[in-house]
Each structure stands twice: as structure tokens, then as C-alpha cells.
Amino acid sequence: MKTTTLALAAMSASLLALGAPAAAHAETACADLVKTVLPHAEVTKAVSEKVGEMAVCKVSVTSRPTKDSDIRMELWIPEGAAWNGKFVQVGNGGFAGTIPRVSFNAPVKAGYAVAGTDDGHQDPVGTNASWALGHPEKVVDFGWRAVKETTDASKALIVAQKGAKASRSYFAGCSDGGREALMSAQRYPNDFDGIVAGAPANYMSQLFGLSAYQQQLMTKPGGYLGPAQRELLQKTSLAECGGEAFIRDPMSCHFDPRKLACKAGQTPKPGEEGGCLSAPQVATATALYQGRKDKTGKIAFPGYSPGAESANGSWNAWITGPNADLNQKAAGPSFSSNAFKYFGFQDPNFDYLKMDMGAQFDIAHARMAPIIDSADPNLAAFKKHGGKLIQYHGWNDPAIPPRSSVVYYEDVRKTMGDTGGFYKLYLIPGMLHCAGGVGPSNVDWVAELDGWVNGKAAPGELIAKGGPGQAPGGPASQVLCPFPGVAKKTGESWACAVPMKNVPMKKKG
């Protein structure tokens, strides 16, 4: 299964922001860029090729900031006046391993110079992390260094080719690319004028722990949630939380799978009238929704939101697999198993299903988090730079719990006070991981970002459209609101409303 494709395709769809063509410069011939001198990197190829009707200079670079590094990257620069004067770096997905060229076409056709990296290793299987065994520097490259190397090399090559810096620099990514986006804002706040962070895996080490905890319950005798159980959960949660094709306001939905527990003498035959869940299935479902608890009983990391349990591309792809035999082939278990084997313990025989979720997990978390997590809520330097940040997340994301985006948003607010002047979060009802689902989710996020950076009003109420990638049964469009706003219907129209409990915070200092 190509677990990174969805995230990358979603970013391609959003990168359509048009800018005024830049004034013509005396350009260096594309082929001559192979002579460009870069720190610990070399240009291995520079060729002019057509992308549609446009001539594009495609530059390949290999960077080796350490002896064990092998970071591959590409930069595409529209030639002549086709360049809009701006630069977009796109993020990767999963554990990367390939350059995300699928995300290049849309922005380059819109006039952007665009770059991306394989994050420092070469592997077509995005859930595999065996490349990290015995290679700690490659883990650092994946964690943050490859993105920074790509930023610096790309900016230098744009100057070498165009004779001028890009007027604006943006980063846009979803999933691991969202993690990379927030990493850039936190570690290198002056690199980008604007950032789009979609469904960010910024608490990546905690995400692996969540999957381990949930899978340990699911693989216990009787704990697996098959197609019938997933259908029962989805049908019941939708009925309880609005009765539509997707849940419009998940924050106000308090679905509890324990009410589906089989009563004395009742057998679990979900899908039939009066279907129910066995005790082990209730335990699994509860863990999936609640999240992982720490030793004190508090939620250490949030779980998933109800309403798309049986949707294609949802739990069956990321959490449960299509059936019990293929459960551990699902994307979530594959990522988690590989992470603990190769990031956490450097042991290819390590079994995360037997891992102690107390001390043993704490050891792995302490090793992984400083390198791969981007959880720092202090974005003061990014704000001072004038940076703008748009974060978005699908409410039915089966890969990365959407409430983790709420956690980060609230952490930033607690740290910095009111963030409305530079940071907006959108939670998209009915959207799966980065794209897809019944809820309309198509928004040109980079266009919104570009307008905001260049002086337009901050994004407010937006319209997400359906169409390509949308599952059957949903409306053609829906209103999206900056969090904590929620779209409410009055008569025949929808508009954003802020729940009463969410009052503006006073600015610190």
C-alpha cells in the first residue's frame, strides 16, 4: 500500500496559488547550474524540460552534511518570465525515502519554484525504517536536517539561476510533511514567510505509542474489530451525533462505545438488529476513541474521532486492516512497529506488541522525541519574523488523531496568548487523512496563505469544495471555520459560530 501517496496528492491539489510573473532576469543557463558550488553538496544534474507548455529547469542535488548522510533533493524552476518570483518547498509523507515529485506539478504550473527531498534515504516503501539501523545520522536527516539542507540549497540555486532571491518563500506539507512544516517554524523561524501544516505528525513519537497501545488491545483474544463491528460503530455514532453523512461538530459529540456492549445472553452479531460488541471489542474501541492513558489514568495522547470507522481508506487502511489476518499490514501498525525497532531500540527483532507501555515506552520516547517530534509551542521567533501559519486537519483522520492538532493549538495559545494574527487552525468535518472522505475538503491552502502573507485579511470563514477525492454521499461544499469556530446552520445557510466556552485569551506581556 502506498501510504504516502494520499498526503502528497492532497498537497498537489492545494498548491495552486497564482502570483504576478516576476520581471525577467538575466538568467544563468540551466545546464550551467551543475557548476554551482554548495556547502557539502553537489549539483548532480541540471536539465531544461517541459512541464505542460512551460520550460522548467530541473536540478538534482545530493547533500552530505555528515559522513553517513546521503540527502537527495530536487528543485524545479520555471524559466524566464514564467517564474512568479516565489518559492514553495513541499513536505514528504510517511518515512519518506523518495522525492515527492507528485507534489511538484501544481505549484510549478502556477509559477512557483518548487523543491522537495527524500529526507536522506532511498526506499520506495514509506512505512519501512530499516534504513535507520546503525545509522543515527540518517535518523537526524529524516527528523529535520534534510529539510533544512533542501531549503538552503534551493534558495542558493534560485539566486544562481535567476540572479535574485525569491520574493516569498513558503513551506507546505501534510502528514509527515505537516511535521516538517512545524519543525521549520520552530527550529528555523526565519526560513519561510508562510507555512501550511496539514494533519501534522508533530507528536510523532507519541503517535507511535498510541498505535502500540491500541494494537496491543486489538490483538488480544476477541479484541479485533472486523468489518461488521466497524459498521456498527459508524452507524451508531453518526445517528447519535447529528444523523448526517458525517459529524459536523465532533467536539460536541460524546459517543461512548460501551453502550454497545453485549448484555447477558446476547451474542455479538453487529450488522444485525440489536448488534453488540464483546467485552474485548469494547476495550479496543474505547482505546481507539479515548487515546492512550498514562500511569495516573490521564490521557497522554488523544484518540480518533467517530463517524468514519467503516469508510474505505479509513480504519481498514490505517488501524485494523481489512481483516484480522492482515491487521498488522495496516499503515499504523507498520509505522509503529518499524519506529520502535529502528528508531527506539535499534533491534529488528523488537516486538512492539509486547512492549511495556510504561518504562519501556518512556525509554523509546526519550530517544525519538528530540529528533523527530516538532512539539515546541513557542513560535515567538516565527511570529517576529512576520511568518504566517495555517494548520488544517480532517476530523475523521484515521492516521493522526485530529485532537492532537487541537492540543498543539492550545499549547501555543497558552504559551503566547492570542495567536489570531499569525496562526489559524481549521478542522475539516468528514475529511480523512489529508484528503478524501465524505466531507468536502478541497481548499487552496497556499492561495490563502499567499494572500495573507501579502497583506490581505487573515483567513476567516472558508468554503471547502467536494469533487475529486470525495466519497459518495456528501454535500458539494461546506463552510470551514477557524478553530474554535464551528459551522452552524440557520435556515438554509451555514455560518461560523464560536462556542460560548471559548472566550478570547488575554495577550501575555
C-alpha positions in Angstrom: 0.0 0.0 0.0 1.4 3.4 -1.0 0.8 5.2 2.4 2.5 8.4 1.3 0.5 9.0 -1.9 -2.6 10.4 -0.3 -0.8 13.1 1.6 1.4 14.1 -1.4 -1.6 14.2 -3.8 -3.5 16.3 -1.3 -0.7 18.9 -1.2 -0.6 19.0 -5.0 -4.2 19.9 -5.1 -3.7 22.8 -2.7 -0.7 24.4 -4.3 -2.4 26.5 -7.0 -1.7 30.0 -5.8 -1.1 32.3 -8.7 1.2 35.2 -8.5 2.2 38.0 -10.8 5.0 37.0 -13.1 8.4 38.2 -11.9 10.3 40.7 -14.1 12.7 39.0 -16.4 16.2 38.5 -15.2 19.5 37.7 -16.9 19.3 34.1 -16.2 22.1 31.5 -15.9 21.6 28.7 -18.4 20.0 25.7 -16.7 22.8 23.3 -17.6 25.4 25.7 -16.1 23.9 25.2 -12.6 26.0 22.0 -12.3 28.9 24.4 -11.7 27.2 25.9 -8.7 29.3 25.5 -5.5 27.3 24.5 -2.5 28.4 23.6 1.1 28.9 19.8 1.4 26.6 19.3 -1.6 26.9 18.9 -5.3 24.5 19.5 -8.2 24.4 16.2 -10.0 22.1 17.1 -12.8 20.5 20.3 -14.3 18.3 19.9 -17.4 15.6 22.0 -19.0 12.4 20.1 -19.6 8.8 20.9 -20.5 6.1 20.7 -17.8 3.0 21.3 -19.9 3.8 24.2 -22.1 6.3 25.6 -19.6 10.1 25.2 -19.8 11.4 24.2 -16.3 14.9 23.9 -15.1 15.1 20.6 -13.1 18.0 20.5 -10.7 19.1 17.4 -8.8 21.3 17.8 -5.7 23.0 15.4 -3.3 23.9 16.8 0.1 26.3 15.1 2.6 26.5 17.2 5.8 27.8 14.1 7.7 29.8 11.1 6.5 26.7 9.0 6.8 24.4 11.4 5.1 23.0 10.9 1.6 20.3 13.5 1.1 18.7 13.7 -2.4 16.7 16.7 -3.4 15.2 18.3 -6.5 14.4 21.8 -7.4 12.2 22.8 -10.3 12.5 26.4 -11.5 10.2 27.9 -14.2 12.3 29.5 -16.8 12.0 33.1 -18.0 9.0 35.2 -17.1 7.0 32.1 -16.2 8.5 32.3 -12.7 6.2 34.2 -10.3 9.2 35.2 -8.1 8.2 32.8 -5.3 9.4 29.5 -3.8 7.5 26.6 -2.3 9.1 23.7 -0.5 6.8 20.7 -0.2 6.9 18.1 2.5 7.1 14.4 2.3 4.9 11.6 3.8 5.4 8.5 6.0 9.1 7.7 6.5 9.8 9.3 3.1 12.5 7.6 1.0 11.6 9.1 -2.3 11.4 12.7 -3.6 7.8 13.8 -3.6 7.6 14.8 -7.2 3.9 14.2 -7.3 3.6 17.4 -5.4 5.7 19.4 -7.8 3.5 19.8 -10.9 0.7 22.0 -9.5 2.9 24.7 -7.9 5.4 24.8 -10.8 2.5 25.3 -13.3 1.3 28.1 -11.0 4.8 29.7 -11.5 6.5 28.7 -8.3 10.0 27.3 -8.0 9.4 24.1 -6.0 11.7 21.8 -4.1 11.5 18.5 -2.1 13.7 15.9 -0.6 13.7 12.2 0.1 14.7 13.0 3.7 18.1 11.4 3.5 17.5 7.8 2.5 16.3 5.9 -0.5 13.4 3.4 0.0 10.2 3.1 -2.0 8.3 1.6 1.0 7.2 4.6 3.0 6.4 2.5 6.1 9.9 0.9 6.3 12.5 2.3 8.7 15.2 -0.4 8.5 17.5 2.2 6.8 17.9 3.7 10.3 19.5 0.5 11.8 23.1 1.5 12.7 22.7 4.9 11.1 21.9 7.6 13.7 22.8 10.4 11.4 20.2 9.3 8.9 17.6 9.5 11.7 18.6 13.1 12.2 18.5 13.7 8.5 14.9 12.4 8.5 14.0 14.2 11.6 14.9 17.7 10.4 18.3 18.1 8.7 17.3 17.1 5.2 14.5 19.7 5.1 16.9 22.4 6.2 19.6 21.3 3.7 16.9 21.4 0.9 15.8 24.9 1.9 19.3 26.3 1.9 20.5 24.7 -1.3 17.3 25.6 -3.2 17.5 29.2 -2.2 21.1 29.4 -3.3 20.3 27.7 -6.6 17.4 30.1 -7.3 19.8 33.0 -6.9 22.4 31.3 -9.1 19.8 30.8 -11.8 17.7 33.9 -11.6 20.2 36.4 -10.2 17.7 37.3 -7.5 16.2 35.9 -4.3 12.6 34.6 -4.2 10.3 37.4 -3.1 8.4 34.9 -0.9 9.3 31.5 0.5 6.6 29.0 1.7 6.5 25.5 3.1 3.5 23.2 2.5 3.1 19.7 3.7 0.7 17.2 5.1 1.2 14.2 7.5 5.0 13.8 7.9 5.1 16.9 5.7 3.0 18.7 8.3 5.5 17.6 11.0 8.3 19.0 8.8 6.3 22.3 8.4 6.0 22.8 12.1 9.7 21.7 12.6 10.7 24.5 10.2 8.7 27.1 12.1 10.2 26.0 15.4 13.8 25.3 14.5 14.3 27.8 11.6 11.8 30.5 12.1 13.4 32.8 9.5 13.4 30.4 6.6 9.8 30.8 5.4 7.3 33.7 5.2 4.4 31.3 5.4 3.7 27.7 6.3 0.9 25.3 5.6 0.9 22.4 8.1 -1.7 19.7 7.2 -2.6 16.9 9.6 0.9 17.2 11.2 2.5 14.2 12.8 4.4 16.6 15.0 4.0 14.4 18.1 5.4 11.5 16.1 6.9 9.6 19.0 3.6 9.8 20.9 1.7 8.7 17.8 3.8 5.5 17.7 3.0 4.9 21.3 -0.7 5.4 20.7 -0.7 2.8 18.0 1.3 0.3 20.1 -1.2 0.7 23.0 -4.2 0.3 20.7 -2.8 -2.6 18.8 -1.9 -4.5 22.0 -5.6 -4.4 22.9 -6.7 -5.2 19.3 -4.5 -8.3 19.1 -5.8 -9.8 22.4 -8.2 -12.7 22.0 -11.5 -11.4 20.9 -10.3 -7.8 20.6 -10.2 -7.3 16.9 -12.8 -5.0 15.3 -13.9 -6.6 12.0 -16.0 -5.0 9.2 -19.3 -5.7 11.0 -18.1 -4.1 14.2 -16.7 -1.1 12.4 -20.0 -0.7 10.5 -21.9 -0.8 13.8 -19.7 1.8 15.4 -20.0 4.1 12.4 -23.8 3.7 12.1 -24.4 4.3 15.8 -22.0 7.3 16.1 -23.5 9.0 13.1 -27.0 8.5 14.4 -26.1 9.9 17.8 -24.2 12.9 16.5 -26.4 14.7 14.0 -27.7 11.9 11.7 -25.9 13.2 8.6 -23.3 11.5 6.4 -20.6 12.9 8.6 -20.4 14.6 12.0 -20.5 18.3 11.7 -19.3 19.2 15.2 -17.2 16.4 16.7 -16.2 18.5 19.7 -19.8 18.3 20.9 -20.2 14.6 20.1 -19.5 12.3 23.1 -20.1 8.9 21.6 -19.3 6.1 24.0 -18.9 2.6 22.5 -19.5 1.0 25.9 -23.2 1.4 25.3 -22.9 -1.2 22.6 -21.6 -3.9 25.0 -23.4 -7.2 24.8 -25.8 -7.8 27.6 -26.2 -11.1 29.4 -27.2 -13.8 26.9 -26.6 -11.5 23.9 -24.2 -12.6 21.2 -22.0 -10.1 19.2 -23.6 -10.1 15.8 -23.0 -6.5 14.7 -24.7 -5.5 11.5 -27.9 -7.2 12.6 -30.7 -5.6 14.6 -29.5 -5.4 18.2 -25.8 -6.0 17.3 -23.3 -5.6 20.1 -19.7 -5.7 21.0 -17.9 -8.3 23.2 -16.0 -7.0 26.2 -12.6 -7.2 24.4 -14.0 -5.3 21.4 -15.4 -2.6 23.7 -12.0 -2.3 25.3 -10.4 -1.9 21.8 -13.0 0.6 20.6 -12.7 2.7 23.8 -9.0 2.9 23.5 -9.3 3.9 19.8 -11.5 6.8 20.8 -10.1 7.9 24.1 -6.4 7.5 23.3 -3.5 6.4 25.4 -3.6 6.9 29.2 -0.6 7.4 31.4 0.0 5.6 34.7 -2.1 8.2 36.5 -5.1 7.5 34.2 -4.9 10.8 32.4 -5.0 10.9 28.6 -1.4 11.1 27.4 -2.3 11.3 23.7 -5.8 11.7 22.2 -7.6 9.1 20.2 -9.6 9.2 17.0 -12.9 10.8 16.3 -16.0 8.7 15.4 -18.0 8.8 12.2 -15.9 7.1 9.6 -15.0 3.7 11.1 -16.1 1.6 8.2 -15.4 4.1 5.4 -13.0 2.9 2.7 -9.5 4.2 3.3 -10.2 4.9 6.9 -9.7 2.4 9.8 -9.3 -0.5 7.3 -6.3 1.2 5.7 -4.7 2.7 8.8 -5.7 0.9 12.0 -7.5 -2.5 11.6 -6.5 -3.7 8.2 -9.3 -5.3 6.1 -9.4 -8.4 8.3 -7.7 -9.9 11.3 -5.1 -11.8 9.3 -4.0 -8.5 7.6 -4.3 -6.3 10.7 -0.5 -5.8 11.2 -0.2 -4.9 7.5 -2.2 -1.7 8.0 -0.3 1.5 7.8 -0.5 2.5 11.5 0.9 -0.8 12.9 3.5 -0.9 10.2 4.8 2.6 11.1 4.7 1.9 14.8 6.4 -1.5 14.6 9.2 0.0 12.4 9.7 3.0 14.6 10.3 1.0 17.8 12.5 -1.5 16.0 14.8 1.0 14.3 14.3 4.4 16.0 13.6 3.5 19.6 15.6 0.3 20.2 17.8 -0.4 17.2 16.6 -4.0 17.3 15.0 -5.5 14.2 13.5 -8.3 16.4 11.8 -6.0 18.9 8.1 -6.7 19.2 6.1 -3.6 20.0 3.0 -5.7 20.8 4.9 -6.9 23.9 6.3 -3.6 24.8 5.7 -2.3 28.3 3.8 1.0 27.9 5.4 2.4 31.0 9.1 2.5 31.5 10.0 0.8 28.2 7.9 3.2 26.1 9.4 6.1 28.1 12.9 5.0 27.0 12.0 4.9 23.3 10.1 8.2 23.6 13.2 9.9 25.2 15.4 8.7 22.3 13.0 9.6 19.5 11.2 12.8 20.6 14.2 15.3 20.5 14.9 14.3 16.9 11.6 13.6 15.2 9.0 15.5 17.2 8.1 19.1 16.4 6.1 19.9 19.6 7.6 23.2 20.7 4.7 25.6 21.3 6.9 28.7 21.4 6.6 30.3 17.9 7.6 33.7 19.0 10.6 33.9 16.7 8.4 32.8 13.7 5.8 35.4 14.6 8.6 38.1 15.0 9.8 37.2 11.5 6.4 38.0 10.2 5.6 34.4 9.4 2.0 33.2 8.9 0.9 29.6 9.8 -2.2 27.8 8.5 -2.8 24.3 10.1 -5.6 22.0 8.9 -6.7 18.6 9.9 -9.6 16.2 8.9 -11.9 15.4 11.8 -12.1 11.7 10.5 -8.3 11.3 10.1 -7.6 7.6 10.8 -3.8 8.1 10.7 -3.2 11.1 13.1 -5.8 12.0 15.7 -7.3 15.4 14.9 -7.4 16.3 18.5 -3.6 16.3 18.5 -3.8 19.5 16.4 -6.2 21.0 19.0 -3.6 20.1 21.7 -0.8 21.9 19.8 -3.0 24.9 19.0 -4.0 25.2 22.7 -0.4 24.8 23.8 0.7 27.6 21.5 -2.1 29.8 22.9 -1.1 29.0 26.5 2.5 29.9 25.6 1.9 33.0 23.5 -1.6 34.3 24.2 -3.8 35.3 21.3 -2.4 33.8 18.0 -5.0 35.1 15.6 -2.6 37.5 13.9 -0.3 34.8 12.7 -1.8 31.3 13.3 -5.0 29.7 12.1 -6.3 26.2 12.6 -9.0 24.6 10.5 -10.6 21.3 11.4 -12.5 19.7 8.5 -15.6 17.6 9.3 -15.8 14.4 7.3 -12.3 14.5 5.9 -9.9 11.5 6.2 -6.1 11.7 6.2 -5.0 14.8 4.3 -7.8 14.3 1.8 -10.8 12.2 0.9 -13.9 11.2 3.0 -17.5 12.2 2.7 -16.9 15.8 3.9 -15.9 18.3 1.2 -12.3 19.2 1.8 -10.8 20.9 -1.2 -9.2 24.3 -0.3 -6.3 26.0 -2.0 -4.4 26.5 1.2 -1.3 28.0 -0.4 -3.5 30.6 -2.1 -5.0 31.5 1.2 -1.5 31.7 2.8 -0.1 33.8 -0.1 -2.9 36.3 0.2 -2.4 36.6 4.0 1.4 37.0 3.7 1.0 39.7 1.1 -1.3 41.9 3.1 -4.8 40.5 2.6 -7.0 39.9 5.7 -6.3 36.8 7.7 -8.3 33.8 6.5 -11.7 33.5 8.2 -14.7 31.6 7.0 -13.7 29.4 4.0 -15.6 27.2 1.6 -14.3 23.7 1.1 -15.5 22.1 -2.1 -16.2 18.4 -2.9 -15.4 16.8 -6.2 -12.2 14.8 -6.8 -11.4 12.5 -3.9 -14.7 13.0 -2.1 -16.6 9.8 -1.1 -20.2 9.5 -2.3 -23.0 10.8 -0.1 -21.6 14.2 1.0 -22.6 17.7 0.0 -21.0 19.7 -2.7 -19.4 22.1 -0.3 -19.2 23.0 3.4 -18.2 26.1 5.5 -15.0 25.8 7.4 -14.2 27.9 10.4 -11.0 28.9 12.2 -10.9 26.9 15.4 -12.7 27.1 17.8 -15.4 28.2 15.5 -18.0 25.7 14.2 -20.3 26.0 11.2 -23.9 26.2 12.3 -27.0 26.2 10.1 -29.6 28.9 10.3 -32.4 28.4 7.9 -30.8 27.4 4.6 -27.4 28.9 5.2 -24.3 28.0 7.2 -22.1 30.4 9.1 -19.3 30.2 11.7 -20.1 30.5 15.4 -17.8 30.3 18.4 -18.9 28.1 21.3 -19.6 30.2 24.4 -16.9 28.4 26.4 -14.2 29.6 24.1 -13.6 33.2 25.1 -10.6 35.3 23.8 -7.4 34.9 25.7 -5.6 37.9 27.0 -2.3 38.6 25.4 0.7 37.8 27.6 3.1 40.6 28.4 
